[in-house]
Amino acid sequence: MVISLYWAALAAGIDTAQARTMTFVALITANAVLILSSRSLLPGPWRALRGGNRATCWVLAGTLLALVVVTWVPAVAQVFAFAPLAWGYWLTAFGIGAASFIVFESVKWRGSRGMP
């Protein structure tokens, strides 16, 4: 999903640095939702989202804060060769990363049913 975003962004004529930034946002978001999905071995989004602990909340909040800093603070973004994104691009990348939650939960669902 993430690499597809990069290629689609380039194909749409988006600048390489912006495509890189979008891909990074999607990758970090996907990893954050993987943390949520991994909290329960049983499938179901309600299991992953309920009853969080403080460590999970702090990790996710810190991840989001670091993601915002690294993509929106020019001096930090320059270190990573990122380019500023319009809100629409940022939200698109975030949404694609968050959509990977569905993939992770589908894998758990199939595994719980004994499907290959």
Secondary structure, 3 states (H helix, E strand, C coil): CHHHHHHHHHHCCCCHHHHHHHHHHHHHHHHHHHHHHCCCCCCCHHHHHCCCCHHHHHHHHHHHHHHHHHHHCHHHHHHCCCCCCCHHHHHHHHHHHHHHHHHHHHHHHHHHCCCC
